[in-house]
Every structure is written in C-alpha cells, then in structure tokens.
Amino acid sequence: MHNLNYLSNLKIDRTWSLFLDRDGVINKRLIDDYVKNIAEFQFLPGVIEAVAGLSGIFGKIFIVTNQRGIAGGLMSIEDLGRVHGFMLGEIEKAGGRIDKIYFCPHDRDENCGCRKPDIGMALKAREDFPEVDFSKSVMVGDSASDLEFGEKAGMVAVHINDELSLHDFFKLIS
C-alpha cells in the first residue's frame, strides 16, 4: 500500500489498468449481509462520476469481487447478474465504463484460487486482455484481502477508507 504522494506522482495513462473491488468501494457494504438485489445496491457518494473520470485515464477497468453469498445459497448468479447490469447501466449513463466484471462465487474453504486474496481473477483478466501489465495496474479496495490481492499480483494497492474515497483517488491522479 502506498502513500498519497506516491499516487499523485504515478504517470498513469491508457497503458494502465484499474482493478476495483465492489462492496465498500463502488457501493455501500452491507454489514454481515450481501447485496442480493438491486434494491439493496447503493452507490457510494461520487463513485459514478469518479468511474466516468477514471474511464478517461485508464485503458482497462475491471471489477474483482468475492461473492460468497452465492455459495451460501443467499443469492444466485442470475441475481448477481441483475445487480451488475443495474450498476453497469448507471455507470454507462454517466459516461463511464467497466471493461469486465470478475467474481468469485466460492466460499472461503473451497481453495478455488479465484477468491481474493488469491489472484485468479487478475490472471483471468490478463488472459482475456493480454495487454494488461500488472506492474502498470492499480488495485483499489477496502479490505486487507483486496490489498493483498493487488500486492501479490505486483500491482499498486490503494486502500479506500473513511479518509480516501474512490472519488478522492480520481482527483488525486487526474
């Protein structure tokens, strides 16, 4: 994880990729629960505008999200697809883009290789988009597993918290 001065000095251009966690970065995290439908999905302040702005900076933007509510039977892959369709529609209306969403539907004990902090979702993104260079990638997340995911893959890891929102990150690098 890097300090804010380091971030403002990065020379980010269209050759860079951005990896975003979802819950706690893009939308409000539900404590001890999962976003199971559109009614429960609430964008964090400034996120839609930030993604629109970041879309003009980064060549590729991905969401990488653990969704163990699927393994727990609390929601289906179709439910997740509806939530993601709504989210993408709102981002696109504002002029933003997400190139692809990767999700891990597995539970913690399944040793699937795709659940963060494992880097399976990053490897899949690079397989789908061979131009992705992890040394020119930023992972933005709100949890230790997000940051460990970014660091394991060799990315710049940025911690979103009460002091730094995705909108603040956008302003810092633009």
C-alpha positions, 0 to 999 in steps of 0.5 A: 500500500502506498502513500498519497504522494506516491499516487499523485506522482504515478504517470498513469495513462491508457497503458494502465489498468484499474482493478476495483473491488465492489462492496465498500468501494463502488457501493455501500457494504452491507454489514454481515449481509450481501447485496442480493438485489438491486434494491439493496445496491447503493452507490457510494457518494461520487463513485459514478462520476469518479468511474466516468473520470477514471474511464478517461485515464485508464485503458482497462477497468475491471471489477474483482469481487468475492461473492460468497453469498452465492455459495451460501445459497443467499443469492444466485448468479442470475441475481448477481447478474441483475445487480451488475447490469443495474450498476453497469447501466448507471455507470454507462449513463454517466459516461463511464465504463467497466471493461469486465466484471470478475467474481468469485462465487466460492466460499472461503474453504473451497481453495478455488484460487479465484477468491481474493486474496488469491489472484485468479481473477487478475490472471483471468483478466490478463488472459482475456486482455493480454495487454494488461501489465500488472506492474502498470495496474492499480488495485483499489479496495477496502479490505486487507484481502483486496490489498493483498490481492493487488500486492501479490499480483505486483500491482499498486494497492490503494486502500479506500477508507473513511479518509480516501474515497474512490472519488478522492483517488480520481482527483488525486491522479487526474 
